Amino acid sequence: MAARDYGQYCAITRALELVGERWALLIVRDLLVGPRRYGELAGGLPRIPSNILAARLKDLQSAGIIRRIPHSRVIVYELTPYGRELEPIVLALGAWGFKALGDPREEQIITPDSMTMSLRTAFQPDVAARFPATSYEADVGSAGLLVRVSGGTLQVTRREDPGWEGAADLAFAAGPGIHRIISGELAPDEAVAAGVVRVLHGPGDLLNRFASTFHLAAA
């Protein structure tokens, strides 16, 4: 399958041959959130050329990492059990990359799937288990998410998905600078004062719970 052959007999080399091509892991990242139609994958990766997306999907299928299945009269792509084994690797890579994330550039965007995986990466289940069940309606960039935390479990629903329900305990809007709250660089009240976060409804002190529940150390 590999378009790139490193000529080495090594498990890490083989892994890179399978998912090391550009865009491949981002396709996996989005499919870890859930099955996606071709157009949804393209929309979530706005800079990927159509021919490259088609090639990566074909390669990932050939490797047994994803598969095409019929769903509600359309064809969607989903991860196979073998592909889902990449989840802890993707989350660990996200935590490692967060240390070097820095401030966003003007042209960089946040997609619903990328934000969902960021929240999964930052989720602290042991901390969450100490709080009552809490739901957050988060508008982060172009991503509208309903984030439900109950005990040590996390459920994230996109605004466009079935199951979206309003009336969350706290609704807030934020830009890419939300990483400053997740890293602890800004306390929630400082983030509100700086305009990084805007409380839409609900008690603003729940932002402190959010910041404790979703935390990653920056470099």
N, C-alpha and C positions, 0 to 999 in steps of 0.2 A: 504493500500500500504506500509505503513512504516515498514521497517525492524527494526526500533528503535521506541519504544513506551515509551514516558517519563511518562505516567500515570498522566498527568496534563491537565485540561481543560483550555487552554490558546492559543490565536491566535499565539503568538510567538513560543510556543511549537509546534503547528500544522505546522507552516512554516518550522521549523527545521526538523520535521518528513518528510516533502515533499522534501526539497532540502538540508538538512543538512548532508546527507551522503557524505563521501569523494568522490571527483571528480564531484559531481552533479552540483554544481554551475559553475565549469569550463566548463562543457558541455553546460550549459545555456549561459555562456559568449561567447563561440565560435558561438553558434547558433544565438546570438544577432547580429553577423556580417552578417549572411545569412545562408540559408539552406546548409547542408553538408551531403555528403555520409558517410557511416560508416567508410570507409578507411580514409577519410579526417579528421574525428573526431579523429580516432586513431593516425593519423600522427601529429595532433596538440597537442596531449597529449601523448608524446612518452613513458612515464613511466606507463601508465595505463594498467593493465593486460586486456587481451581480454575478459575474463569472467566477470570482473568488469564493463567494458564498456557496454557489452551486458545487464548486470543486471541493471545498472543505466538507460540505455535507456528504458528498459522495465518498470521500476518503474516510470520514468518521463512520459511515455505514459499513464500508468494506472492512474496517477494523473491529466491527461488532460493538462500537461504543454508542451509537444511536441507531434508531430504526424508524421507518415510516409506517404509520398506522392510520386507518380510517377513523375519523371522529366527527360525529354530527355532520355527515355528508361531505366532509372535507378531509384532506390528508394533513396530518400533523407529524412533526418530528418529536421523538421522546428519547430519553436515555434508556439504554438497556441496563439490567442489573450490573453488568461489567462497567458500564459508563458511570453509574451512580457511585461506584467505588471511588470515583474521583472527588466526591464532595469534601471529605476532610482535607484532601490535598489542596483543593481550590480555596477553602476557608483558611488554611494555614498560609497559603501564598498571599491571600488578601491581608491577613494580619501582618505579614512580613512587609508587604508593599506599603501598608499604612504608615510605617515608620518613615518613609521617604515621600509621602504624598504631597506635603507642602500646600501652598495656597493654589486654588484653581486658576487656570488661565481663562480669559474672557470667552474663548470659543468652546470651552469644555462644558459638557452637559452631564446631567444625571438622568438616567433612565429608570423606570420603575423596577426592572429586573436587577439592574446594577445596585440600586439602593436596597432592594430586598436582600441581596447577598451581602451587602455591607452590614446591614442590621444583623443578619445571621452570624457574620464574622465577629461582630462586637458584642453579641448577646452574652450576658453573664448569668447563667441559670441559677447558680448558687445564691447570687444577690437577689435575683428576681423572686426566688422562693420565699424570701423574707417579707415581701410586700403583698398586700391584697391584689387580687386580679385587677388589671388596669388595661384600658384600651386607649390608643392614641390615633387620632386622624392626622396624618402627617403629609403636608404638601411640601415636598422638597424638590426645588427646580420644577421639572415637568412631571415628576412622579407624585401621584396621589395614592397614598397607602393607608390602609386600616391595619394597625399593629395591635394585636391582642397578646397580652402576657398574662399567663395564669400559672402560678406556681413556678416551676422551672421550665415551662414550655412556651414556645413562641409560635404565633401564626400571623402571617402577613398576607393581606389580600389587596390586589390592585383595584383601583377604582373601577376599571372596566370589566372586572371579573364578576361572575355570579357570587353571591354571598356578601357583597359589599353592603355594609349597614352604617348609617350615620350615628349621631348621638354618642360619640365616643366620650370618655371621661375628660379628655383634653384634646383640643384641635390646635395645631400650630402650623405656621408656614416658615420655611427656612430656605436658604440658598445653599450652594456648595460649602459655605463656611460652617455648616453644621459639624464638619469634622473637628472643629475647635471645641465643641461641647463633648463630642465622643472622646477626644484625647484628653480632656480635662484642662486644656489651655485656657478656656473661658468657663467660668461658672455660669449656670443658667441665667441668673439675674444680670450678670455682666453681658451675656449674649443678647438679652432682650434690650438692655440699655444701648448696646452698640448697633442694634438693628439687624443682627445676624438671625434672630428668631423673633417671630411675631405671634403672640398668643391670640387665637381666633375666638375660642370659647373654652370655658372650663377653668378650674383653679390653676393659676400660673405656677404654684409651688410643685405641681406634678412634674414640671420640667426637671426638678431635682431627682425625682424617682427615675425619669427617663435617662438622665445622665449617669445614674448609678447602675441602671440595668444594661445600658449599652456603653461599653467603655473599651477602648484600646489604647495602649501606651504608644505615644509617638516617640520618635528618636530623641 
